Amino acid sequence: MARELNVHKNDTVVVISGNYRGKRGKVLKVFPETRGVIVEGVNIIKKATRPSQKNPQGGIVQKEAKINASNVKVICPKCNQPTRIGHKYIKDVNTNKRRPMRVCKKCNEMF
């Protein structure tokens, strides 16, 4: 069973370890089963592709490969700093159920 990640699609993150340390980018895709994320402009690989209808020329294509989610930190939209993520549960008015919200550990802002 896959655990939920603190990193979501369209989050801005900073890479904290590896060859791309210090680079910022937007999360394009999240893989909770393997705990991986694809970040825009990070971990660029070259891949040979066959000709297809979508790409009739074929050839070598550059694209982003996934990196481990533990190697990135989410950037808080309010304080604009890399931060750890906490969770607070708020009561939903419509359904009367508790809903988890992500919280910045530095400025305590919910997002």
C-alpha positions in Angstrom: 0.0 0.0 0.0 1.4 3.4 -1.0 1.6 6.2 1.6 0.4 9.6 0.6 3.2 12.1 -0.3 3.5 15.6 1.0 4.4 16.7 -2.5 1.5 17.3 -4.9 1.3 18.1 -8.6 1.9 21.8 -9.5 3.8 22.4 -6.2 7.0 24.4 -6.5 9.9 22.5 -5.0 13.6 22.8 -4.4 16.0 19.8 -4.8 17.9 19.3 -1.6 20.3 16.5 -2.6 21.9 14.9 -5.7 23.3 16.4 -8.9 20.6 19.0 -9.2 20.8 20.3 -5.6 19.5 23.8 -5.3 17.4 23.8 -8.4 13.8 25.0 -8.2 11.0 23.7 -10.4 7.3 22.8 -10.7 6.2 19.2 -10.0 4.8 17.8 -13.3 3.9 14.3 -12.1 3.7 12.3 -8.8 4.2 8.6 -8.4 3.0 7.6 -4.9 3.6 3.9 -5.4 7.4 4.4 -6.0 7.6 7.6 -4.0 8.9 9.5 -7.1 8.3 12.9 -8.6 9.1 14.5 -12.0 10.3 18.1 -11.6 10.4 20.5 -14.5 14.0 21.1 -15.6 15.5 18.5 -13.2 17.2 15.2 -14.0 17.1 15.6 -17.8 17.8 12.4 -19.8 18.2 11.6 -23.5 15.9 8.9 -24.8 16.0 7.4 -28.3 12.5 7.2 -29.8 11.2 5.4 -32.8 9.2 7.3 -35.5 5.5 7.4 -34.7 2.4 9.4 -35.8 3.0 11.9 -32.9 6.8 12.2 -33.8 7.3 11.1 -37.4 11.0 12.0 -37.4 11.9 9.9 -34.3 15.4 10.5 -33.0 16.8 11.5 -29.6 14.5 13.3 -27.2 15.4 15.1 -24.0 12.9 14.7 -21.1 12.7 14.8 -17.3 13.1 11.6 -15.4 11.8 10.9 -11.9 13.6 11.5 -8.7 12.9 10.4 -5.2 10.3 12.5 -3.3 12.6 12.5 -0.3 15.1 14.6 -2.3 12.8 17.6 -2.7 11.3 20.1 -0.3 8.1 22.0 -0.9 8.4 25.8 -1.1 5.7 27.6 0.9 3.6 29.9 -1.2 3.4 32.5 1.6 7.0 32.7 3.0 8.7 31.5 -0.2 11.1 29.2 1.7 11.7 25.5 1.5 9.8 23.9 4.4 8.7 20.7 5.9 5.0 19.9 5.7 2.7 19.3 8.6 -1.0 18.4 8.6 -4.0 20.0 10.4 -7.5 18.6 10.3 -10.3 21.1 9.7 -14.0 20.3 9.8 -15.7 20.6 6.4 -18.9 22.7 6.7 -20.9 20.9 4.0 -20.1 17.2 4.8 -19.4 17.6 8.5 -16.2 15.5 8.1 -12.6 16.2 9.0 -10.3 17.1 6.1 -6.5 17.2 6.2 -4.8 20.4 5.1 -1.1 20.9 4.6 0.7 23.4 6.8 4.0 25.1 6.5 6.2 24.3 9.5 8.0 27.7 9.4 5.1 30.2 9.1 2.1 27.9 10.1 0.2 28.9 6.9 -2.3 26.4 5.5 -2.2 25.6 1.8 
